[in-house]
Amino acid sequence: MDAYIARAHQARSSKWKKKPSNLGYNNPQSYSWHGRLLVFVPSSKPSSKYAVGTGARAIMSLRDNNNNTSQPESSLKSESEFSPKKTFREQTDTEPEVEYKPVEPKPSSIQIMAPPSPKINNMYKNQATLPRLPLPSLEATLELFLESTQTLVSPLEQQKNKSAVASFLSTTGPTLHESLVAIDNDPANLQTSWFHNFHNDMYMEARFPTYIYKNPAGVLKTEVLASSGISGQIDLAAHLIAATIVFMDSVINETLEPDVFKGFPLDMLQYSRMVAATRIPKQNRDVYAKAEDPSKIAHIIVTRGSNFYKIAVKNKSCEQIKSALNSIVNSDETLSQPSVGVLTCDNRDLWATNRETLLNQSNKNRNSLKDIDEALFVICLDPPLEASQESLSTAMRAAMHGNPRHRWFDKPVQLIVTAEGKLCSNAEHSWGDGICMARWGEELVKEIKTPTYNLTGGEPCAVELIEWDTNEKLLRAIESAGREADLLAKKWVCANREFTEFGSSYLKANGFSPDATLQQVLQLAYRKMHTVSVSQYSVAATMAFKAGRNDRIRSNTPECKAFVDAVMGGEGETKHNLKQTKMLLKKATQRHSGLSQMCSMGRGIDRHLYCLYKLAEQRGGELEDIFTNKAFTTLMTDTMCSTNLNVDFIEAMMVNPAFSDFTNDGGKEKEELAKYMCPYSTFADRVKFVVCGFEGVDCEKFMDCIFESMKAVKKIIEGKEEEQEGEEEEEKKEQKTEPEPNMRQIMASAMRDPDLANALGNPVLQPIVNEIMKTNGKCLQNPLEHFKTQLAASPELAAMAMVLLPKLSALLVPPSKKKEEEERIAHVEQVVAEEAVDRVEIASVLKDTVDKVEMKAVVVEAVNIVEHQHEQKTREFVKSVVNEAIQSVVEEIVLNQEPGGLEGAGEGTENIEEEEIDPPPSIDEAVMETVETEETVEKVDSVAKYTQILARAMKDPAIASQFQNPKLRPIMAKIMQNPTCLRDPMTFFKNDLKDDPELAEIAATLLPQLANLITNPNR
């Protein structure tokens, strides 16, 4: 195992963490912590609750120690704290019984980042309306956990895992879960989540170097800025600095337009952590620090070789910035400073020790560290390469590591400009995710193309060399860190290629999700190269929730394995199995898409399991079997990681397997598998792949396997018509020769179902059972009709028969019918899942008028979609599909939606809470009511037609805003119930309008617009 990792595991062995030391810019012995923290506190009486104190020790403020008497007022404070205040207390190992208690703050010169101000500025205008991250149930998480592990271990190991899960569920699991519930309900966490503090710990407690192992990096397309007339390293760097200052000012002043994805507003807290901030190493656990008032920070750090420079760039023109950069590049190289930046590449505990040594060495060092920590960002001007010309490959290496002596890897934003003018970036990862860096890149390109910053004039920029005082110990540490960093850089390998045979448009046209398909491709490629199925995840963002970050989508599903097995078994591409393999691919992609939606909606398993593990670990004592068995440790080992970031201006993106599997304590031998990180970007006609890894893996060969798998998938999707026709003929022959059912075997299978076993053993049912056996199951083709006389005579018999007969009928279905039904269900689920999104868009605009009628209309529409496209399916079958597919939709619309409407909905919305709204019916009630009231298929088709037109109308802001007026509630209810009224709306609603002039005036504008859409649907 790598020396870095071994040292990290040793450092991680201590369960109880000591109180972190100070930041110590001015007085290294007197700095302390401030705020409120979830901590271990000795209980005054025995408690059965486990410790919930993993700590929200996330973001600290850097402040001069001379003003340490009180907590200063911040311009960002509000009643709704977006970042909870926390306090550290000394942890001890003498009190095993602990309980959760808030601790009173202590005075200090260091604070956590203050929350937004009472005046909600533009960047946070959606923050108050964001929902909180839901906490999944323990049972749901464990069920998905078992599903995810069954493809990774032997049946024997999986059986052990099932036993461990059952034991956990019946013993300590519920208690640990209740601790998470307590964290979730704590008032200090109302603006964050149950996972927020654990997430910070996950990053901050990792002891391996963030350099290469964790920091994401990227390379910008050169041609993106080609039309801006920018040329050369200095010119590009000057414009980058000026444009980034504009972006960061919008973050500091909270004027940045908030992110929205598919109509859903996203959390914006990450942006505030990327400006004038840094990660600071500490023994056992790092901290993330931020300047108390970023608006007062005017400087950045520029590196040239091992020299670091402080440059005041706020309110400076591009011309003056360029002049300052030229002075740096042309400076006397004999003034070279020690390569202190390379210390940021080291194991975090070693870096923490060396940082303390620097702080204790001199005031000069303390001032230098303070200047770097508080700098708005870092930009590196790389010297020319010595032995080769620049290429994409050299730019990727410059972004990921470059010469590590010329970097500072603890900053959230570090830009790199190569000697030939290639733009790269490297970002410390704990503060935020790729979506923020992508937004920064978009704003950067837009600003440079149409600059709002001054191009010429102004005062010169002040330039100051960052100087260091060192001693023999520090010089040895710098030399050692540089040597280790160089070795790690040599071990890092990568490959990048662009697959051009098809892209997302092709996959969508053939009914496949692009992202889900690529996940199957990666698993297939791994099997082709290494012959095994492995733990694989892709990243799902949860930024639609307060303080949301991400979760992991587990791609190694049973459906994925079935598909890969079919291809690798040598049968997947043969004539006879082509259609079957395509269906297996369809099922695998559908399952992945479903898991992706669950994770994005806060229903993933990784974060939940991590929290349970950490609570069990901090409780002390022996860990439960679920956390130590092979299934758990295999799943949680980062073997194949992937992420999809579709940003067209990025030429290459690199992220690495962090080897951060939290179950690996270094004390147990574990099977070592080849590990890859596979970032990719899907575009309409192509897919970009990057494969990253370390010495011992062949990234180029793995890329070959990816391309082979992409081609295999295309062959499976396309197939040949004559092959499919031949298979259909064989299926018809099989259906004609379907054997008679073996009722004894069927009844034996039925006995495995507890409900059926109880029913079959009841003497009351014996006459019906005898009749079933006598007719060899033929009476089960329509059992309720066959036995209607007996059932009508005995309510008790009818109740039991309603359980028994449908299940026996299902067992009677021959294999060929089951296969047909499975294919049909898979296709219908895909249709419903895709169309449910559109239904939510309508409901999200109409949430002021949500009631029973609207919910029924959503269900009607989903039912109609399926019926229209699959006419052979029964209404009962559709009902069962819809019941599962849109349950979450209905809950989100009806049960979890606070009344009050969208922001700016107009006068009167504040009174909606007082109106009585009928409770929503169940899905079954809504569907059955729909079935009873619809007289013809033609009427259902017309409802769908007008509902689709109504959905298009919602995209018109003027129409949507009128719909939000509470006075239109009765009219909207009728429209949702019967959209065909829009054929002649003024006539249909004349009685509703005659006694209300105000309503009539509103309707006179709105309804003709809708009527026009009916008569001109292509408008």
N, C-alpha and C positions, 0 to 999 in steps of 0.2 A: 504494500500500500504506500502511496506517496507520503513523503515525510510530512508535508503540510497537513494531510488528513490525520496521520497518526498523532501529531501534536494536538490537533483540534480535538480528537477523541479523548486524549489525556486531560485536556483542559475542561472537557465537558463532564468529567467523571464526578465532580463535586456537585451534590444535589443542592446544597444551600449556598447561595451566592453572597459574598461579602458586600458590604456597602461600597458602592462605586466611589472612586476617588474623584478629585476635583478636575475642572478644566484648567484652572490655575494659571491664567495669563499673568496676573500681577502678584498674587500671593498663593503659591501652590499649596500651602498648608491650611488655608482658611476657607476654601470654597466648599459649599454644601449644596444640598438639593432642596427643591421647593415644589409645592403643589399638593395634589392628593393622589394617592396610589392605592391600588388593590394590593394588600400586603399580607404576609403571615403575621398574625397577632396572637399571642398566647391567650387561650380561652380562660375565662374566670370559672367555668365549670365544664365538665366533659361534654364534648359535642360530637355528634355523628356526622356532621358535615365536613367535607374535605375542603382544603384551602382553595380559595378561588383567586389567589393573588399572583397571577403571572405578570401583572404590571402593565400599566399604560405609560411606561417610561419612555415615551417616543420622542417628543420634540421639545428640546430645551431652548431657552433664549440665551444669547451671549451678552453679558453685560459687565461693565467695569466693576470690580470688586469694591471700589471705594464707596459705592452707593448701595450697600447691602443691608440697609436697616429695614426696608419694607418692600412690599411688592408694588411696583409702579403701576399707575393706571395705563391701560393700553387703548389705543384708538380702535381696537378690534373687539372690544368686549360686548357681550349681549347676554340676555337671559338665557337664550338657547345656545349653549356652548357647543360648538362644533368639535372642539377638542377638550375632553374632560381634564380638570385639574387633578394632579396626583401628588402624593408625597411618599418619599422613601423613608422606611424605618429599617434599623439594623435587623437582619435576619439571624436567628440562632437555631441551633440543632438540639436544644435542650427541652423544647416543649413540643411533643408530637401531636397533641390535640390542639387544633387551631380552628378558627372560624373567621369569616369575612367581616371586617369592620373598617369603616373609613377612618383616616387618621388626620388630626388637625395639622394644618400646614405649619412649617417652620420658616422664619425669615431667611432670606437668602438673596444673593445677587443674581441667581440663575433661575429662570422661569421656563415653564413649558410655553409653547407658542400660544399666544392669546387667541381667543375665538373672534369671529367677525363682530363688527360693531352693531349697536342698536339700529343704526341706519343701514338697512339692507341695500347694498350696492348691487350693480348689475350682475356681477359675476356670481353672486349668491342668491339671486332672485328666486331660483327654483328650490333652494336648499330646504326650506321649511316644509315643502310639500313632498319631499322624497320619503318613501316608506323605509322602515328599518329592515335590516336583513333578518329573514325568518330563521328560527332555529328548528332544524328538522327533528322529527321524532326519533327516538332511539331505535325503535323497531324498524322504521323505514331505512335508516342508515345501515343497520346491520343486515337487512335483507339485500340491499344493493352491494354491500361489502362481500357477502357470500357469492353473489352473481359475478362480481369482478375478479374474485380469486379462483373460481373454478377452472379457468383456462390456464392457470399458471402453475398449479401443483398437481401431483398425482391424486387419484381418487382416494387413496388412503390418507394422504395429508389433508385433503379437503374434508374428509370425514372427521378428522381430528379438529379441523377448524370449525366445523359445524358444532361439535361438542363444546368447544371453547366459547363459541358465540352463545350457545344455549346457557352455559354456566354463567357467563357474564351478564346475560339478560335477566337471570334469576337471582343474582347475588349483588355485586357491587355496581354493575352498570347503571341501573336507575338512580342510585345515589350520586354517582359522578355526573350523570346527566342533570340531576336536580341542581347541582352546583352551577352548571352552565345556565340553567334557567334563572338562578339567583343573580348571576352576573348580568344576564340580559335584562332583568327587571330592575337592576340597581339604578337609581336616579342619575348617578354620575355617568352612566352609559347611554342615556336616552338619545343623545345625538350621535352615537356611534353604534356599536353592536357587541354581541357576546364574543365575537372573534377578534375584535380590533386589537386588544392588548396582546392576545396570543400571537397575532400576525406580526406585531412589532418584535416580540420575543424571538419568533422564528428567524427573523433576519438578524437581530442584534446579538443573539447568543451564538450564532454560527462562528466558529473560530478559524475556518479555512480562509485563505485570502479572497477578498472580493475581486481582486485583480484576476482576470481571465475566468475564474470559476463562476463569478456571479454577475459582473457588470455587463449589461447589454451594449452592443456597439453597432454602428451603421455607417454606410458610405452613401453619400448623396450623388445623384446623377449629375455629371458635369454639364450636360446640355440644358439642364433646367434653368441655369442662370446665363446661358450663352448669349441670349438676346439682350441682356442688361448692359453689355459693353464692359463687363468686368474681366480683367485679365491679370494673372499672376497671383502669387501668394499674398503679398501685402495688400493689394487692392481688394481681393476677396475677403481677407481677414477684417479689414476696416469696415466694409459694408456689413459683414456678419455681426461685428460688435455693435454697430449703430442700430441695425435692425433688431438684434436681440434685446438691446436696451429698451426699445419701443415696446416690444412684447412684454418684457419684465415689468415695465412701468404699468402696463394694463393689468398685470397680476397684482402688483403692489397696491395700486389705486382701486382695484376690484372693478374695473370697467370692462374686462374681458367678457365677451359674449359667452354665456354658459354652453357647454356641450349638450347636444341632443342627438339621440340615436333612434331612428325610426319612430320619431314622435315622443320618445321617452327622455326626459331630462336626466342628466347624469351628475353625480357628485363632483364637486369642484375643489375639494379640500387639498387634493394632491398638488395642484398648481402652486399653492402658497408655500409648499415645502421645497420647491425647486429653486427658489430665489434666495441668495445670501444665506445659504445653509451648508451644512456639512455633516458627515458621519464622523464621530470621534471615538477612537479605540479606547476600551477600558478592559480591565481584567474580567474575564468570564462573560461580560456583556457590554456591548458598545452602547453609546447614546447618539441620538440625532439632535443636532443643535442648530439654532437659527438666530440670526440677528434680531434683537428686540424690536428695532424699528428699521426695516429694510429700506424705507424711503430715505433714510439718512445715509445709506451706504452708496458711495459714488464711484467706487473703484472695482476693477476686475484684476485678475492675475493673468499675466502673459508669460509663457515659458519659451525660452530659446535655449536648447541644450539643457544643461543642468541648472542654468540660471533662471530665477523667477523674478518677475517685475510687477510692482504695483502701479497701475495706471488709472488716473482719475478720468473717467470717460463720460460721466453724466453731463448732459447738455453740451457736448462737444460735437463739432461737425465731423463728417467723414474725412475731410481733408486733414484736420488736426490729428485725428486718430491715426491716419496713415503716416503722418509725419513722425508720430511717437513710435509707431511700429518700425519704421525705417531706422530710427535711432537705436532701437534695440538690436535689430539684425546687424547693424554696422558697428556695434559696440566692441570694445576691446576684449577679445576672447581670453586674454591673460587674467581677467578679473573673475574667472570661473569660480563659482561657489561649490561647496560639497553637495553631492547628489542626494539631498535629504528626501526628495520626492519618492525615491525608490523604496523608502521604508514603508510607504502605503501599500506595497505589494506583499508585505510579509504576513505571516500568521498573525491574527488579530491580537493575541496576547503578547507576542513579541513586539509588535508595533506599539501596543499600549505601554510596555516597559520603556521602549526607546523614546516615545513621546514624553513620558515623565522625565526621562533623563535630559531631553532637550529643554523642557520647561525649567528644570532645576539648574541648568547650566548657566543661564544668563537672562537678563531682561530683554536683550536683543532677540533671543530665541522666542520669548513669550510674545513679544510684539509681532514677530514674523508669523508665528502660528495664528495669532489673532487676525492678522491681515488676510491670510489665506482662508481661514474658517469663515470670516464674514464677507469675503468677496462675493460679488453678484454671481460670477461664474469664472471659469478658467478657459483660456484659449491657448493652444500650443502651436507655435510656429516651428515645424520640423525642419532641421537642416537637410540639405540634399542627400540622397542615397549615395553610398560610396561605390558600390559595385554593380548596380543594375538600374535599368530604367523603371519608372513607375508604371504600374499596371493595376487592374482591379485587385489582383492577388496581393500586391504590396500595400494597396490602400486598405484592404481588409485587415492586414496585419498591423498597419499603423493605427487603425481604429481599435483593434482588440488589445494590443500591447505596445506596439512601437518600441522605441528604446525606453524601458520603464523608468530610467533615471530622469526622463524629461516629462513626467506626468505626475498628477496628484489624483489618485483613484478614489478618493473619498468624497469628491464633489458631485452634486446631482447633475450638473451640466458641465461637461468638459468637451470643448470643440477642438478639433485638430485640423490644421491646414497644412498639407504636404508642400514640399518645395515647388512642385509643378502645379499647385493650385487645386488639389483634390480635397473636398470637404468631408471630414469624418466626425463621428461623435462617439463618446464613451460616457456612460452614466452610472453612477452608484445606484443600486436598485431598490434600497429599502424605502425610499421616500415616495415612490410612485411607479406607474406602469407605462407600457409602450404607447398607450393612447395619448398621454400627455406629451411625450416626446414627438409623436406624430403631429399633434396639434401645433407644437412649437415650430416644427419644420414647415408646416403649411403656412403659418403666419409669417415665418421668416422669408420664404420664397415670395409671398405676396407683397411684403413690405419692401423687399429689395427691388422688385419689378416696378412698383409704384411708391417710391420712398416718401415718407412724411418727415424723416429726419433731415437735418441740414447737411447739404453736400459740401459747402465751402464756408470759410470765414470762422470767426470765433477765436477764443483764447487757446493757447497751446495746452496740451495735456501734461499734467505733472507725472513724471516717470521716476520711480524709485526702485532701486535694486533691493531685493529681499536678501538679507545677509544672515549668516548662521555662525554661531560659536560652537565648535566641536571639541571633543577630547579623544583620546585614543580609543576609549570604549565605543563612542559613537562612530568613529571612522571604521572600526572593525564591523560594527553592526551594519553600516551602509554597504561595505564591501560584501558582507555575507548576504544581505538582502538582494543586492544586485546580482550576485552569482546565482542564487536560488531563482530569482525572477527570470534570468536569461535561460536557465534550464527549463523552467516551466513553459516559457514562450516557444522553445524549440520542440517541446512535447506536443504543443497545441497544433492540430492539423485541421484543415477545412477544405471543402470543395464547393464550387458553385456552378450551376448550369441552368439553362432555361429550356424547358420542354415546350416545343412549339407545335406539336401535332394536334393538340386541342387545348381548350381552356374551360372556363366556367360556363360559357354560352353553350357549348356542346353538351356538357353534363346536364344543365338545366333543361335543354331541349329534349333530352332523353329521360327526364323525370328523376334525376339524381341530384342530391345536394352536393355541390362542389367540395365543401370542407369535409363533409362526412365521407365522401368517396376517397379523398386524399388520405384520410386516416386509415382506411382499409388498405390503401396502396402502401403506406409505410409499414404496416404490420406484415403484409405480404412480402415486401422487400426484405424485411428482417428474417423472415422464415427462409426465403430463397438463399440468403447468405449464411445464416447461422443455424438453420434447421429447427429452431424452437420458437414458440410464442412467448412474448415477454410483456412485462408491465409497461404500459404506454399511456401517456396522458397528453392532452392538449389543454390550452389555457382558456378558461371562460371568464369574461369580465363580469363583475357584480357591481359596477359603478352606478347602476340604477337605484342603489340603496344608499342610505346615509353612510358615509365613510367606507363605502364599498371598495374592494380591491379586485380579488379574483378567486376562483376555485379551479379544481382540476377535473376535466372530463376524462373518465377512464375509458380508453378506446379498445382495450383488450376484452371485448364482450364475447359471450358464447356465440352470438350471431357472426361476429367477425371471424372467430376461429373456425366456424362451420364453413364460411366462404373460403378462407385460406386453405383449409383441409381439402376442399373440393378441387381447388386449383392445383395444390401441391401433390394431391393424390394421383395426378395424371389423368383424372377424369373430367376436370373442370372445363377443359377446352375441347373435349371430344364431341362428336355430333349428338350422341344420345343425351348428354348432360348439359348442353349449352344453355337451354332454357332454365333448367334447374339451378345452374350456377349463377345465372343472371338474377334469379329470384333470391338466391342466398345473398348476393351482393345488395340487392334492394333491401332485404331485411336487415342486413348489417348497417347500411347507411341510415335506415329509418330508426334503428335503435340508437345509433350515435346521435342523430338529430334530436331524439327525445331526451337523451341524457344531457345534451348540450343545453336544451331549453331548461331542463331541471336545474342545472348548475347555474345558469345565468339568472334564474329566479330564486337562487339561494337554497336549492335542494340537493346540492352535491354532498359527497360523503367525506372527502379528504380533510377538509377543514374541521369538520365535526369530530372525526376520528383523532385528528391531531390534538384537539383540545382535551378529549377524554384521556388520551395517552399522557399528556403533560400533567393533568390533574392527578392521575394515578401515580405518576413519577414523583410529583412534589409531595404527595401524601406520605411517601416513604413506604418501606416494606417491599415485599415481593410483588412484582407486577403480575397482573392477571394473564392467564394462558393466551387470551386473544391477542395480546400485545407481544408475545414472545414466540408464537408458533411460526412455522415456515411460510404459511400463506400470507400472514400480515407483513412479515419482513420482506417477502418477495414483492408484494404489491407496492409497498412504500419505498422501494429502492428505485432511484431515478435511472431506469435503463434506457428508455427511449422517450425523449421529451420533444414536444413540437408546439409551435405557435404560428398563427396565421395573421399577418399584418399586411393588409392590402393598401400600400402607400406607393403610388406610382413614381414619386420623385426619389424613392430610395432604391439604390442600385443593389445593395446587399445588406443583409441584417444578420447579426451573429449574437447568439446567446448560447451558453454552455451548460452541460449537465453539471449541476452544482455539487453532486455527491452529498446532498444534504439530507439523505434519508435518516430521519431522526431516530430510527430504531437501531442503527448501527453504532454500537458503543466501542467498537474495536476489540472487544473481548471474545467475540465468537467468530468462527470461520464461516464465511458465507460464499456461496458460489459466485464467482466473478464473471459477469457477462459483458460483452462489448457494449459500450454506452455511446449513444449519439444524441445530439441536439439537432433538430431538423426544422428551422424556421422556413416558411414558404409564403409566397404571395400568389394569389389566384387572380388572373385577369381574364378578360373575355376570350382571348385567343391563345393564351399561354399560361404557364405556371413557372414561377421562379423557385428554385430549390437551393438551399444552403445546407450543407451537412458539416457539423462541427464535432470534434472529439479530441482524444489525446492519443499519444504514442501507443501503438499496439492495435489500433483500429485503422482500417483502410477506407477512408472517406470516399475516395474516387470509385472504388469497387462497390461500395454501398450505393453511391449515386447511380452506377450502372444498374444495380438491382431495382432502384426506384424507377428508372426509365423503362426497364423490362416490365415491371409491374404496371406502369401506366399503359403500356402498349397492350398488355394482357387484358386489362380492364376495358380498353376500347374494343378489343376483339370480342369480349364477352358481351358488352353492351350492344354492339352492332349485330353479331351473329350473321346467319344467312337464312333467307326466307325458306328455302327448300328444307334446311335442317329442322326448322321449327315445325314446318308442315309434316315432315316425317315423324317427328316426335308426337304431334297431335294425333296422327293415325294410330300410333302404337298405344297411346292413352285410351283411344276409343276401343281398341281391341281388349285392353285390360278391363275396361268397364263392362264389356259384354260378357267376359268370362269371370266376373267377380264371384267368388265362392259364397255359398250360403253361410250366414253367420253362425258361429259356434256359440250357442247360448250359454253352455256351461262355462266356457272361457270368459264370456262377457260378464256373467254373474260373479265369477271369481274376481274379475277386475273390479266389479262394483263393490265387493266386500272390502277393498282397500280404502274406500271413501268412508269415513266415520258416519256421515249422515246417511249414506245408503245402507251401510251395515246395520245401523240401528233400525232403519225403516224395514229392511228385509227381514229382520228378526222379530218384527211385531206381528202377532197372530192376526191382527185386524187386516193386514195387507196380504195374507196368504192367498185368498181367492184371486187377487190381481196377479200375484207372482205366478200362480199355477197357470193362469190364462196366458201370460207372457211366454212361459216355457212351452205350453201346448201349441201355440201358434208360431213357435220358433222366432218370436220377436216381431212378427208382422204387425201385430196390434200396436206396436210402438211407433209406426209410421205416422199415426195421428191418435195418440193415446188418450187425450182428453175427450175426443169425440167417441172413441171406442168404448170408454168406460163411463160415459156421462151418466148412465142410469144408476150405476153403483155409487158414483160420487155424489149425485144429487140426494141419495137416500141417507148419506152419512157425512155430516160435516167433519167428524174426526178423520174418517177415511180420506175425504177430499183434501184436508190439510196435509196429511202425510204424502198423499199421491202427488201433490204439487211439488214436493221435494224430490220424490223418487222418479217419476216418469220422465221429466225432461232430461235428467242425468242418464237414465238408461237409454233414452233415444239417442243421446250424443255418443254413447259407447257403441251403438249399433251402426254408426256411420262407417262405411267401408273405407279402406286406406286411400283409394283414389279420390273419393269424395272429400276426405279430410285434406288431402293435398290441394284440391281445387279450392276448398274453403279457406285454407291458410293463405293461398295466393290472393284470393279475393279480399280477405281481411287486410292483408298487408297493403294492398293498393288503396283500399278505402281509407285506411288510417292515414296514409300519405295525403290523400285529397283533403280529408277533414282537417288534418294538422295545418296544411298550408292555407286553407281558406279561413280557418279560425282566426288567423292574424288579421285579415281584413275586417272580420266582424268586430274585433276588439277596437280597431281604429274608429269604427262608427260609434261604438259604445263610449269610447274615451271622450269623444266630442259631446256626446249626449248624456254625460253622467249626471247632469241636473235632472234628467227625466227618467232615470233608471227606476223601473218598477216591474211588476209582473208581466205587463204587456211587452215591454221592451225585451226582457229576458226571453220570453217565449218567441219573439221575432228572431232573436239570435239563433235559438235552437231550430226554428222553422227553416231558417236560411241554410244552416249546416246540414240539416236533413235533406233539404231540397237539392243541395249541391251533389250529395251522394246519389240520391234517387235519379237525378237527371242524367248523371254520367254512368250509372250502373242500374239500368232499369230492371234487370233480372233479380235484384236483391229485394228481400222482403222488408217491410217497414220495421218489423221486430228486430231484424239483424242490424238495420241502420240505427235503431234506437240504442242497441247495446254498444255500438261503436261510438256514437255521439256521447253517450253517457260518460265514457272515460275521456274522450278526446277534448271535450270542452268544459269538463268539470272545473278545471282551474280558471277558465275564462269567466264562467258565471260567478265563481267565488270572488274573483278580482273585481268584476263589474258591480255585483250586487252586495256581497257580504262585507268586503273590505274597503269599499269606496266611501269616503266621507262626503256628505252632501256639501254643497257650496259651490260646485262648479269650477270651471277653469278660471285662472286669474283674469280679471277684467271682464267677467261675465255680464256685468251690467247691474243696474239697480234692482234691489229686491232679492238678490241671491242670499243675503244674510238671513232671510226668514224661512228658507227652505226647510231647515231642521224642524220647524214647528209643524210642518205638514205631515199628515199621517200617510205612510206608504205601506201598502199591503206587503206582508212577508213574501219573499220569493218562493215559488213552488219548487219542488225537486225537479231534476231533469226528467225523470220518468213521467211526472205529472204534466210537465210542459209538453213533452213529446206526445203523450197519449191524448192530451187535450187538442193538440194540433191534428192528430190523426182523426179524431172524432169530428172536428169542425171543417176539415177540408173535404169538399165533395168530389172533386175531380183532379186528375193529374194536371189538366190544363190550368186550373186555378193556382196550383202550387207553382207551376212554371211562371205564371204571371207575377206571383208574389216575389219570386226570385228576381225576375227581370226588374221590377220597380225597386226592390231593395238594393240591387246593384247600382241602379241609377242614383238612388239616395246616397249610397256610399261615395259615388263620384261627386255629388253635390257638396259633401262635407269638406272636400278639398278646396272649395271656394271660401276664403276667409269671411267674405261678407255674409254668405249664406250661413256658415257655421256659427258666426257671432249672433245672428238672429235666432238660430235654434236654441241658443243658451238662455234666452229670455224666459223667465219663469211663467210669464203669462201664456206662453205657447204650450205649456205642459199638456193640457187636454188635447190640443190639436196634434201634437207630436205623438201622443199615445195612440191616437186613432190612425195616424199615418204608419206607425210601426206595426200596428195590428193589421192594417189593410192598406198597403202601399198603392193599391190600384185606385184609391180615391184621388190620386194625383192626376188621373185622366182629366177630371173637371173639378178642381179643388174648390173654386169659389161657389159652385152650386152645392157641392157635397157639404161644405161647412157654413152655409148661409145661416142656419139656425144658431150655430155657435157664435156667429159674429154680430148678429142683429142687435143684441143688447149690450154690446161692449165696443164703443167707438174706438178706444185705444187699441184693443185687440184687432179690430177690423182694419185699422190703419196699418198695423204691422203686417197682418196677413195679406193685405192688398199689395205689398211689396214682395213678400216672400213667396206666396203660393203661385203667382204667375211665373216666377223664375223656375220653380219646380215643374210646373206644367210645361214650360218651354223645353226643359230637359227631357220630358217624356216624348214630346213630339219631335224633338231634335236630339236623339240620344248620342249622336257623334259630336255634339258641341264640345 
